[in-house]
C-alpha cells in the first residue's frame, strides 16, 4: 500500500514509519527508545500512536508473543 492512500500520516506517524522502515518489524519499546535518541517521547504516547496506526491499516501487529511486533503495511516512498 502507498502512503498516498486514504490516510496521510501525521508527523509523529511518519517518524514511526521511518524507524520501522529503517529497523524492520519492532516492538513499541524498541521504537520508543529510538525516538528518545532525538527527543523525549513517553512510552504510552508511542504505544497509542502505533495502536492508532494499526487501526488505520498503516501497521500490522503480531500478537503471538508477549511483546507485540509491529510491521509497516505501507511502502516507503
PDB file with one MODEL, atoms N, CA, C and O in Angstrom:
MODEL        1
ATOM      1  N   UNK A   1       0.855  -1.182   0.000  1.00  0.00           N
ATOM      2  CA  UNK A   1       0.000   0.000   0.000  1.00  0.00           C
ATOM      3  C   UNK A   1       0.897   1.240   0.000  1.00  0.00           C
ATOM      4  O   UNK A   1       1.972   1.244   0.599  1.00  0.00           O
ATOM      5  N   UNK A   2       0.448   2.257  -0.661  1.00  0.00           N
ATOM      6  CA  UNK A   2       1.197   3.500  -0.759  1.00  0.00           C
ATOM      7  C   UNK A   2       0.745   4.484   0.317  1.00  0.00           C
ATOM      8  O   UNK A   2      -0.383   4.413   0.805  1.00  0.00           O
ATOM      9  N   UNK A   3       1.628   5.390   0.675  1.00  0.00           N
ATOM     10  CA  UNK A   3       1.271   6.447   1.626  1.00  0.00           C
ATOM     11  C   UNK A   3       0.236   7.396   1.049  1.00  0.00           C
ATOM     12  O   UNK A   3      -0.404   8.138   1.793  1.00  0.00           O
ATOM     13  N   UNK A   4       0.062   7.382  -0.254  1.00  0.00           N
ATOM     14  CA  UNK A   4      -0.899   8.275  -0.889  1.00  0.00           C
ATOM     15  C   UNK A   4      -2.312   7.702  -0.828  1.00  0.00           C
ATOM     16  O   UNK A   4      -3.206   8.191  -1.519  1.00  0.00           O
ATOM     17  N   UNK A   5      -2.521   6.682  -0.016  1.00  0.00           N
ATOM     18  CA  UNK A   5      -3.838   6.079   0.158  1.00  0.00           C
ATOM     19  C   UNK A   5      -4.775   7.025   0.883  1.00  0.00           C
ATOM     20  O   UNK A   5      -4.591   8.241   0.845  1.00  0.00           O
ATOM     21  N   UNK A   6      -5.778   6.468   1.542  1.00  0.00           N
ATOM     22  CA  UNK A   6      -6.792   7.320   2.151  1.00  0.00           C
ATOM     23  C   UNK A   6      -6.317   8.001   3.435  1.00  0.00           C
ATOM     24  O   UNK A   6      -6.936   8.968   3.877  1.00  0.00           O
ATOM     25  N   UNK A   7      -5.234   7.517   4.039  1.00  0.00           N
ATOM     26  CA  UNK A   7      -4.723   8.132   5.270  1.00  0.00           C
ATOM     27  C   UNK A   7      -3.332   8.710   5.028  1.00  0.00           C
ATOM     28  O   UNK A   7      -2.394   7.980   4.706  1.00  0.00           O
ATOM     29  N   UNK A   8      -3.207  10.011   5.183  1.00  0.00           N
ATOM     30  CA  UNK A   8      -1.882  10.622   5.152  1.00  0.00           C
ATOM     31  C   UNK A   8      -1.344  10.603   6.569  1.00  0.00           C
ATOM     32  O   UNK A   8      -2.029  11.041   7.494  1.00  0.00           O
ATOM     33  N   UNK A   9      -0.126  10.102   6.758  1.00  0.00           N
ATOM     34  CA  UNK A   9       0.404  10.024   8.120  1.00  0.00           C
ATOM     35  C   UNK A   9       0.694  11.400   8.705  1.00  0.00           C
ATOM     36  O   UNK A   9       1.115  12.317   8.000  1.00  0.00           O
ATOM     37  N   UNK A  10       0.463  11.523   9.994  1.00  0.00           N
ATOM     38  CA  UNK A  10       0.841  12.739  10.716  1.00  0.00           C
ATOM     39  C   UNK A  10       2.358  12.751  10.836  1.00  0.00           C
ATOM     40  O   UNK A  10       3.023  11.777  10.483  1.00  0.00           O
ATOM     41  N   UNK A  11       2.895  13.838  11.327  1.00  0.00           N
ATOM     42  CA  UNK A  11       4.350  13.932  11.521  1.00  0.00           C
ATOM     43  C   UNK A  11       4.848  12.824  12.457  1.00  0.00           C
ATOM     44  O   UNK A  11       5.874  12.199  12.190  1.00  0.00           O
ATOM     45  N   UNK A  12       4.122  12.585  13.546  1.00  0.00           N
ATOM     46  CA  UNK A  12       4.513  11.537  14.507  1.00  0.00           C
ATOM     47  C   UNK A  12       4.422  10.154  13.872  1.00  0.00           C
ATOM     48  O   UNK A  12       5.293   9.310  14.084  1.00  0.00           O
ATOM     49  N   UNK A  13       3.363   9.922  13.093  1.00  0.00           N
ATOM     50  CA  UNK A  13       3.201   8.627  12.432  1.00  0.00           C
ATOM     51  C   UNK A  13       4.311   8.404  11.415  1.00  0.00           C
ATOM     52  O   UNK A  13       4.841   7.298  11.307  1.00  0.00           O
ATOM     53  N   UNK A  14       4.664   9.440  10.672  1.00  0.00           N
ATOM     54  CA  UNK A  14       5.722   9.332   9.676  1.00  0.00           C
ATOM     55  C   UNK A  14       7.067   9.031  10.341  1.00  0.00           C
ATOM     56  O   UNK A  14       7.864   8.253   9.816  1.00  0.00           O
ATOM     57  N   UNK A  15       7.312   9.643  11.484  1.00  0.00           N
ATOM     58  CA  UNK A  15       8.540   9.383  12.243  1.00  0.00           C
ATOM     59  C   UNK A  15       8.622   7.895  12.631  1.00  0.00           C
ATOM     60  O   UNK A  15       9.677   7.273  12.511  1.00  0.00           O
ATOM     61  N   UNK A  16       7.516   7.346  13.089  1.00  0.00           N
ATOM     62  CA  UNK A  16       7.470   5.930  13.471  1.00  0.00           C
ATOM     63  C   UNK A  16       7.645   5.045  12.236  1.00  0.00           C
ATOM     64  O   UNK A  16       8.386   4.063  12.278  1.00  0.00           O
ATOM     65  N   UNK A  17       6.970   5.387  11.140  1.00  0.00           N
ATOM     66  CA  UNK A  17       7.118   4.613   9.908  1.00  0.00           C
ATOM     67  C   UNK A  17       8.575   4.599   9.444  1.00  0.00           C
ATOM     68  O   UNK A  17       9.089   3.557   9.036  1.00  0.00           O
ATOM     69  N   UNK A  18       9.238   5.752   9.505  1.00  0.00           N
ATOM     70  CA  UNK A  18      10.634   5.817   9.065  1.00  0.00           C
ATOM     71  C   UNK A  18      11.522   4.915   9.918  1.00  0.00           C
ATOM     72  O   UNK A  18      12.428   4.264   9.397  1.00  0.00           O
ATOM     73  N   UNK A  19      11.269   4.873  11.222  1.00  0.00           N
ATOM     74  CA  UNK A  19      12.043   3.977  12.094  1.00  0.00           C
ATOM     75  C   UNK A  19      11.774   2.513  11.753  1.00  0.00           C
ATOM     76  O   UNK A  19      12.697   1.698  11.737  1.00  0.00           O
ATOM     77  N   UNK A  20      10.516   2.178  11.481  1.00  0.00           N
ATOM     78  CA  UNK A  20      10.176   0.799  11.127  1.00  0.00           C
ATOM     79  C   UNK A  20      10.763   0.412   9.773  1.00  0.00           C
ATOM     80  O   UNK A  20      11.219  -0.718   9.601  1.00  0.00           O
ATOM     81  N   UNK A  21      10.757   1.333   8.812  1.00  0.00           N
ATOM     82  CA  UNK A  21      11.371   1.045   7.509  1.00  0.00           C
ATOM     83  C   UNK A  21      12.868   0.820   7.669  1.00  0.00           C
ATOM     84  O   UNK A  21      13.446  -0.056   7.025  1.00  0.00           O
ATOM     85  N   UNK A  22      13.487   1.613   8.526  1.00  0.00           N
ATOM     86  CA  UNK A  22      14.934   1.527   8.737  1.00  0.00           C
ATOM     87  C   UNK A  22      15.315   0.272   9.523  1.00  0.00           C
ATOM     88  O   UNK A  22      16.282  -0.405   9.174  1.00  0.00           O
ATOM     89  N   UNK A  23      14.569  -0.041  10.574  1.00  0.00           N
ATOM     90  CA  UNK A  23      14.951  -1.103  11.515  1.00  0.00           C
ATOM     91  C   UNK A  23      14.211  -2.418  11.294  1.00  0.00           C
ATOM     92  O   UNK A  23      14.640  -3.456  11.798  1.00  0.00           O
ATOM     93  N   UNK A  24      13.118  -2.391  10.555  1.00  0.00           N
ATOM     94  CA  UNK A  24      12.325  -3.601  10.355  1.00  0.00           C
ATOM     95  C   UNK A  24      11.301  -3.762  11.470  1.00  0.00           C
ATOM     96  O   UNK A  24      11.206  -2.917  12.360  1.00  0.00           O
ATOM     97  N   UNK A  25      10.528  -4.862  11.420  1.00  0.00           N
ATOM     98  CA  UNK A  25       9.490  -5.098  12.423  1.00  0.00           C
ATOM     99  C   UNK A  25      10.044  -4.958  13.844  1.00  0.00           C
ATOM    100  O   UNK A  25      11.104  -5.498  14.161  1.00  0.00           O
ATOM    101  N   UNK A  26       9.321  -4.233  14.690  1.00  0.00           N
ATOM    102  CA  UNK A  26       9.842  -3.872  16.014  1.00  0.00           C
ATOM    103  C   UNK A  26       8.739  -3.792  17.057  1.00  0.00           C
ATOM    104  O   UNK A  26       7.552  -3.721  16.737  1.00  0.00           O
ATOM    105  N   UNK A  27       9.168  -3.806  18.310  1.00  0.00           N
ATOM    106  CA  UNK A  27       8.247  -3.608  19.433  1.00  0.00           C
ATOM    107  C   UNK A  27       8.068  -2.109  19.685  1.00  0.00           C
ATOM    108  O   UNK A  27       8.851  -1.286  19.210  1.00  0.00           O
ATOM    109  N   UNK A  28       7.038  -1.782  20.431  1.00  0.00           N
ATOM    110  CA  UNK A  28       6.816  -0.388  20.831  1.00  0.00           C
ATOM    111  C   UNK A  28       8.009   0.107  21.651  1.00  0.00           C
ATOM    112  O   UNK A  28       8.470   1.233  21.462  1.00  0.00           O
ATOM    113  N   UNK A  29       8.502  -0.725  22.551  1.00  0.00           N
ATOM    114  CA  UNK A  29       9.638  -0.337  23.406  1.00  0.00           C
ATOM    115  C   UNK A  29      10.855   0.043  22.554  1.00  0.00           C
ATOM    116  O   UNK A  29      11.508   1.053  22.816  1.00  0.00           O
ATOM    117  N   UNK A  30      11.155  -0.773  21.532  1.00  0.00           N
ATOM    118  CA  UNK A  30      12.306  -0.504  20.668  1.00  0.00           C
ATOM    119  C   UNK A  30      12.128   0.821  19.930  1.00  0.00           C
ATOM    120  O   UNK A  30      13.047   1.639  19.880  1.00  0.00           O
ATOM    121  N   UNK A  31      10.945   1.028  19.358  1.00  0.00           N
ATOM    122  CA  UNK A  31      10.682   2.274  18.618  1.00  0.00           C
ATOM    123  C   UNK A  31      10.750   3.469  19.562  1.00  0.00           C
ATOM    124  O   UNK A  31      11.294   4.514  19.205  1.00  0.00           O
ATOM    125  N   UNK A  32      10.200   3.319  20.760  1.00  0.00           N
ATOM    126  CA  UNK A  32      10.231   4.409  21.732  1.00  0.00           C
ATOM    127  C   UNK A  32      11.671   4.763  22.115  1.00  0.00           C
ATOM    128  O   UNK A  32      12.011   5.939  22.240  1.00  0.00           O
ATOM    129  N   UNK A  33      12.511   3.747  22.301  1.00  0.00           N
ATOM    130  CA  UNK A  33      13.923   4.004  22.632  1.00  0.00           C
ATOM    131  C   UNK A  33      14.625   4.739  21.492  1.00  0.00           C
ATOM    132  O   UNK A  33      15.440   5.629  21.735  1.00  0.00           O
ATOM    133  N   UNK A  34      14.312   4.372  20.254  1.00  0.00           N
ATOM    134  CA  UNK A  34      14.898   5.056  19.094  1.00  0.00           C
ATOM    135  C   UNK A  34      14.416   6.509  19.029  1.00  0.00           C
ATOM    136  O   UNK A  34      15.199   7.408  18.721  1.00  0.00           O
ATOM    137  N   UNK A  35      13.128   6.742  19.318  1.00  0.00           N
ATOM    138  CA  UNK A  35      12.594   8.106  19.313  1.00  0.00           C
ATOM    139  C   UNK A  35      13.287   8.960  20.365  1.00  0.00           C
ATOM    140  O   UNK A  35      13.560  10.139  20.137  1.00  0.00           O
ATOM    141  N   UNK A  36      13.571   8.361  21.516  1.00  0.00           N
ATOM    142  CA  UNK A  36      14.145   9.121  22.625  1.00  0.00           C
ATOM    143  C   UNK A  36      15.594   9.538  22.395  1.00  0.00           C
ATOM    144  O   UNK A  36      16.137  10.328  23.168  1.00  0.00           O
ATOM    145  N   UNK A  37      16.226   9.019  21.345  1.00  0.00           N
ATOM    146  CA  UNK A  37      17.561   9.484  20.973  1.00  0.00           C
ATOM    147  C   UNK A  37      17.455  10.927  20.480  1.00  0.00           C
ATOM    148  O   UNK A  37      18.328  11.747  20.763  1.00  0.00           O
ATOM    149  N   UNK A  38      16.388  11.233  19.744  1.00  0.00           N
ATOM    150  CA  UNK A  38      16.180  12.570  19.172  1.00  0.00           C
ATOM    151  C   UNK A  38      15.500  13.527  20.153  1.00  0.00           C
ATOM    152  O   UNK A  38      15.952  14.653  20.360  1.00  0.00           O
ATOM    153  N   UNK A  39      14.399  13.052  20.754  1.00  0.00           N
ATOM    154  CA  UNK A  39      13.625  13.887  21.671  1.00  0.00           C
ATOM    155  C   UNK A  39      12.886  12.957  22.624  1.00  0.00           C
ATOM    156  O   UNK A  39      12.631  11.798  22.296  1.00  0.00           O
ATOM    157  N   UNK A  40      12.549  13.458  23.783  1.00  0.00           N
ATOM    158  CA  UNK A  40      11.882  12.610  24.772  1.00  0.00           C
ATOM    159  C   UNK A  40      10.418  12.400  24.390  1.00  0.00           C
ATOM    160  O   UNK A  40       9.655  13.351  24.223  1.00  0.00           O
ATOM    161  N   UNK A  41      10.051  11.126  24.257  1.00  0.00           N
ATOM    162  CA  UNK A  41       8.683  10.741  23.939  1.00  0.00           C
ATOM    163  C   UNK A  41       8.272   9.672  24.941  1.00  0.00           C
ATOM    164  O   UNK A  41       9.000   8.701  25.144  1.00  0.00           O
ATOM    165  N   UNK A  42       7.123   9.840  25.564  1.00  0.00           N
ATOM    166  CA  UNK A  42       6.659   8.867  26.545  1.00  0.00           C
ATOM    167  C   UNK A  42       6.296   7.543  25.888  1.00  0.00           C
ATOM    168  O   UNK A  42       5.812   7.516  24.756  1.00  0.00           O
ATOM    169  N   UNK A  43       6.529   6.452  26.597  1.00  0.00           N
ATOM    170  CA  UNK A  43       6.214   5.114  26.084  1.00  0.00           C
ATOM    171  C   UNK A  43       4.733   5.004  25.717  1.00  0.00           C
ATOM    172  O   UNK A  43       4.386   4.490  24.654  1.00  0.00           O
ATOM    173  N   UNK A  44       3.866   5.491  26.605  1.00  0.00           N
ATOM    174  CA  UNK A  44       2.430   5.356  26.335  1.00  0.00           C
ATOM    175  C   UNK A  44       2.003   6.184  25.122  1.00  0.00           C
ATOM    176  O   UNK A  44       1.049   5.826  24.431  1.00  0.00           O
ATOM    177  N   UNK A  45       2.701   7.284  24.862  1.00  0.00           N
ATOM    178  CA  UNK A  45       2.418   8.092  23.671  1.00  0.00           C
ATOM    179  C   UNK A  45       2.749   7.293  22.417  1.00  0.00           C
ATOM    180  O   UNK A  45       1.950   7.229  21.483  1.00  0.00           O
ATOM    181  N   UNK A  46       3.936   6.683  22.402  1.00  0.00           N
ATOM    182  CA  UNK A  46       4.343   5.857  21.258  1.00  0.00           C
ATOM    183  C   UNK A  46       3.378   4.693  21.081  1.00  0.00           C
ATOM    184  O   UNK A  46       2.968   4.391  19.961  1.00  0.00           O
ATOM    185  N   UNK A  47       3.015   4.042  22.175  1.00  0.00           N
ATOM    186  CA  UNK A  47       2.087   2.910  22.126  1.00  0.00           C
ATOM    187  C   UNK A  47       0.764   3.330  21.497  1.00  0.00           C
ATOM    188  O   UNK A  47       0.264   2.657  20.596  1.00  0.00           O
ATOM    189  N   UNK A  48       0.196   4.438  21.964  1.00  0.00           N
ATOM    190  CA  UNK A  48      -1.108   4.887  21.476  1.00  0.00           C
ATOM    191  C   UNK A  48      -1.048   5.236  19.991  1.00  0.00           C
ATOM    192  O   UNK A  48      -1.949   4.879  19.232  1.00  0.00           O
ATOM    193  N   UNK A  49       0.002   5.929  19.578  1.00  0.00           N
ATOM    194  CA  UNK A  49       0.134   6.295  18.164  1.00  0.00           C
ATOM    195  C   UNK A  49       0.232   5.037  17.305  1.00  0.00           C
ATOM    196  O   UNK A  49      -0.394   4.955  16.249  1.00  0.00           O
ATOM    197  N   UNK A  50       1.017   4.056  17.755  1.00  0.00           N
ATOM    198  CA  UNK A  50       1.181   2.827  16.975  1.00  0.00           C
ATOM    199  C   UNK A  50      -0.116   2.019  16.939  1.00  0.00           C
ATOM    200  O   UNK A  50      -0.408   1.373  15.933  1.00  0.00           O
ATOM    201  N   UNK A  51      -0.895   2.045  18.019  1.00  0.00           N
ATOM    202  CA  UNK A  51      -2.199   1.375  18.021  1.00  0.00           C
ATOM    203  C   UNK A  51      -3.148   2.041  17.025  1.00  0.00           C
ATOM    204  O   UNK A  51      -3.870   1.359  16.297  1.00  0.00           O
ATOM    205  N   UNK A  52      -3.145   3.361  16.994  1.00  0.00           N
ATOM    206  CA  UNK A  52      -3.982   4.106  16.050  1.00  0.00           C
ATOM    207  C   UNK A  52      -3.539   3.805  14.616  1.00  0.00           C
ATOM    208  O   UNK A  52      -4.372   3.627  13.727  1.00  0.00           O
ATOM    209  N   UNK A  53      -2.234   3.750  14.399  1.00  0.00           N
ATOM    210  CA  UNK A  53      -1.709   3.442  13.068  1.00  0.00           C
ATOM    211  C   UNK A  53      -2.158   2.039  12.620  1.00  0.00           C
ATOM    212  O   UNK A  53      -2.459   1.826  11.446  1.00  0.00           O
ATOM    213  N   UNK A  54      -2.198   1.103  13.552  1.00  0.00           N
ATOM    214  CA  UNK A  54      -2.671  -0.255  13.232  1.00  0.00           C
ATOM    215  C   UNK A  54      -4.158  -0.219  12.870  1.00  0.00           C
ATOM    216  O   UNK A  54      -4.591  -0.902  11.942  1.00  0.00           O
ATOM    217  N   UNK A  55      -4.935   0.580  13.605  1.00  0.00           N
ATOM    218  CA  UNK A  55      -6.368   0.710  13.304  1.00  0.00           C
ATOM    219  C   UNK A  55      -6.580   1.321  11.917  1.00  0.00           C
ATOM    220  O   UNK A  55      -7.522   0.959  11.212  1.00  0.00           O
ATOM    221  N   UNK A  56      -5.700   2.247  11.531  1.00  0.00           N
ATOM    222  CA  UNK A  56      -5.795   2.898  10.221  1.00  0.00           C
ATOM    223  C   UNK A  56      -5.286   1.993   9.102  1.00  0.00           C
ATOM    224  O   UNK A  56      -5.485   2.290   7.924  1.00  0.00           O
ATOM    225  N   UNK A  57      -4.636   0.897   9.465  1.00  0.00           N
ATOM    226  CA  UNK A  57      -4.105  -0.011   8.458  1.00  0.00           C
ATOM    227  C   UNK A  57      -2.685   0.290   8.022  1.00  0.00           C
ATOM    228  O   UNK A  57      -2.193  -0.310   7.067  1.00  0.00           O
ATOM    229  N   UNK A  58      -2.015   1.214   8.709  1.00  0.00           N
ATOM    230  CA  UNK A  58      -0.626   1.543   8.362  1.00  0.00           C
ATOM    231  C   UNK A  58       0.360   0.510   8.903  1.00  0.00           C
ATOM    232  O   UNK A  58       1.449   0.333   8.357  1.00  0.00           O
ATOM    233  N   UNK A  59      -0.033  -0.168   9.979  1.00  0.00           N
ATOM    234  CA  UNK A  59       0.822  -1.174  10.612  1.00  0.00           C
ATOM    235  C   UNK A  59       0.023  -2.454  10.802  1.00  0.00           C
ATOM    236  O   UNK A  59      -1.195  -2.423  10.980  1.00  0.00           O
ATOM    237  N   UNK A  60       0.734  -3.586  10.762  1.00  0.00           N
ATOM    238  CA  UNK A  60       0.131  -4.852  11.181  1.00  0.00           C
ATOM    239  C   UNK A  60       0.795  -5.228  12.505  1.00  0.00           C
ATOM    240  O   UNK A  60       1.923  -4.823  12.786  1.00  0.00           O
ATOM    241  N   UNK A  61       0.079  -6.005  13.307  1.00  0.00           N
ATOM    242  CA  UNK A  61       0.573  -6.358  14.636  1.00  0.00           C
ATOM    243  C   UNK A  61       0.575  -7.876  14.791  1.00  0.00           C
ATOM    244  O   UNK A  61      -0.438  -8.537  14.562  1.00  0.00           O
ATOM    245  N   UNK A  62       1.721  -8.411  15.180  1.00  0.00           N
ATOM    246  CA  UNK A  62       1.827  -9.836  15.506  1.00  0.00           C
ATOM    247  C   UNK A  62       1.707  -9.942  17.020  1.00  0.00           C
ATOM    248  O   UNK A  62       2.587  -9.489  17.752  1.00  0.00           O
ATOM    249  N   UNK A  63       0.612 -10.543  17.486  1.00  0.00           N
ATOM    250  CA  UNK A  63       0.336 -10.624  18.923  1.00  0.00           C
ATOM    251  C   UNK A  63       0.589 -12.020  19.475  1.00  0.00           C
ATOM    252  O   UNK A  63       0.089 -12.365  20.546  1.00  0.00           O
ATOM    253  N   UNK A  64       1.372 -12.833  18.744  1.00  0.00           N
ATOM    254  CA  UNK A  64       1.603 -14.210  19.180  1.00  0.00           C
ATOM    255  C   UNK A  64       2.469 -14.302  20.427  1.00  0.00           C
ATOM    256  O   UNK A  64       2.289 -15.210  21.238  1.00  0.00           O
ATOM    257  N   UNK A  65       3.396 -13.385  20.590  1.00  0.00           N
ATOM    258  CA  UNK A  65       4.243 -13.412  21.788  1.00  0.00           C
ATOM    259  C   UNK A  65       3.782 -12.313  22.744  1.00  0.00           C
ATOM    260  O   UNK A  65       2.912 -11.508  22.411  1.00  0.00           O
ATOM    261  N   UNK A  66       4.377 -12.294  23.932  1.00  0.00           N
ATOM    262  CA  UNK A  66       4.025 -11.281  24.930  1.00  0.00           C
ATOM    263  C   UNK A  66       4.292  -9.871  24.392  1.00  0.00           C
ATOM    264  O   UNK A  66       3.513  -8.946  24.620  1.00  0.00           O
ATOM    265  N   UNK A  67       5.400  -9.732  23.681  1.00  0.00           N
ATOM    266  CA  UNK A  67       5.723  -8.440  23.078  1.00  0.00           C
ATOM    267  C   UNK A  67       5.143  -8.401  21.671  1.00  0.00           C
ATOM    268  O   UNK A  67       5.491  -9.227  20.828  1.00  0.00           O
ATOM    269  N   UNK A  68       4.271  -7.455  21.421  1.00  0.00           N
ATOM    270  CA  UNK A  68       3.667  -7.320  20.105  1.00  0.00           C
ATOM    271  C   UNK A  68       4.681  -6.718  19.137  1.00  0.00           C
ATOM    272  O   UNK A  68       5.380  -5.761  19.466  1.00  0.00           O
ATOM    273  N   UNK A  69       4.748  -7.290  17.945  1.00  0.00           N
ATOM    274  CA  UNK A  69       5.674  -6.829  16.925  1.00  0.00           C
ATOM    275  C   UNK A  69       4.877  -6.087  15.855  1.00  0.00           C
ATOM    276  O   UNK A  69       3.932  -6.626  15.279  1.00  0.00           O
ATOM    277  N   UNK A  70       5.275  -4.847  15.602  1.00  0.00           N
ATOM    278  CA  UNK A  70       4.597  -4.008  14.615  1.00  0.00           C
ATOM    279  C   UNK A  70       5.404  -3.966  13.315  1.00  0.00           C
ATOM    280  O   UNK A  70       6.625  -3.807  13.326  1.00  0.00           O
ATOM    281  N   UNK A  71       4.691  -4.111  12.202  1.00  0.00           N
ATOM    282  CA  UNK A  71       5.295  -4.113  10.869  1.00  0.00           C
ATOM    283  C   UNK A  71       4.553  -3.105   9.995  1.00  0.00           C
ATOM    284  O   UNK A  71       3.322  -3.097   9.987  1.00  0.00           O
ATOM    285  N   UNK A  72       5.273  -2.251   9.258  1.00  0.00           N
ATOM    286  CA  UNK A  72       4.569  -1.300   8.382  1.00  0.00           C
ATOM    287  C   UNK A  72       3.877  -2.036   7.237  1.00  0.00           C
ATOM    288  O   UNK A  72       4.417  -2.998   6.689  1.00  0.00           O
ATOM    289  N   UNK A  73       2.685  -1.578   6.884  1.00  0.00           N
ATOM    290  CA  UNK A  73       1.966  -2.151   5.749  1.00  0.00           C
ATOM    291  C   UNK A  73       1.980  -1.185   4.578  1.00  0.00           C
ATOM    292  O   UNK A  73       1.428  -1.482   3.518  1.00  0.00           O
ATOM    293  N   UNK A  74       2.608  -0.029   4.762  1.00  0.00           N
ATOM    294  CA  UNK A  74       2.742   0.938   3.689  1.00  0.00           C
ATOM    295  C   UNK A  74       4.190   0.958   3.226  1.00  0.00           C
ATOM    296  O   UNK A  74       5.109   0.741   4.016  1.00  0.00           O
ATOM    297  N   UNK A  75       4.384   1.220   1.934  1.00  0.00           N
ATOM    298  CA  UNK A  75       5.719   1.234   1.353  1.00  0.00           C
ATOM    299  C   UNK A  75       6.384   2.578   1.569  1.00  0.00           C
ATOM    300  O   UNK A  75       5.735   3.624   1.612  1.00  0.00           O
ATOM    301  N   UNK A  76       7.687   2.518   1.703  1.00  0.00           N
ATOM    302  CA  UNK A  76       8.482   3.751   1.808  1.00  0.00           C
ATOM    303  C   UNK A  76       8.491   4.407   0.428  1.00  0.00           C
ATOM    304  O   UNK A  76       8.684   3.734  -0.584  1.00  0.00           O
ATOM    305  N   UNK A  77       8.284   5.701   0.396  1.00  0.00           N
ATOM    306  CA  UNK A  77       8.250   6.380  -0.901  1.00  0.00           C
ATOM    307  C   UNK A  77       9.464   7.236  -1.110  1.00  0.00           C
ATOM    308  O   UNK A  77       9.595   7.878  -2.152  1.00  0.00           O
TER     309      UNK A  77
ENDMDL
END
